[in-house]
Amino acid sequence: MKVKNIANIDEFFKAIDACKGRVELVTGEGDRLNLKSKLSQYVSLAKIFSNGEIPELELVAYEKEDIDRLIHFMMNDK
């Protein structure tokens, strides 16, 4: 799923952390990084966060409840 214009990064990570299964960030090169890992969160996304907002990410979640949680976050992120 594509996630766009994430303004509240802290809440985004809280939504990721609340997921039960694996949630991956797909890089431009096609690599998949486990966003449940704090190290991956900080290291792999540091460049994206440099301006305080995430313009667009491609995420893969494997559990239906996690997909629903992320969709709910995207619809309610202000």
Steps between C-alpha positions, in 0.01 A plus 500: 500500500612854431503737795517871424554825688563368848517809718497338844805275500469405868144375448609319183760304699246432775267350238788289364599387850140399575490267200507129585684377192785610281478842334755575231614814323572440132792715386540651155744219424243235597660406832265427789585636843326380816336808655432313823874532565588825675841495333336481156262780596781736595764406246300431185259791532734774625525662157126496447440669836750779438224747410258383773248339266492176305378570145443137389590148612415156376414266786423129508302360793414132516222490760152630416465674837831678438385617158178627658700677774724674244204602284328641810817695583521642147136606503533672838855646482471877519 
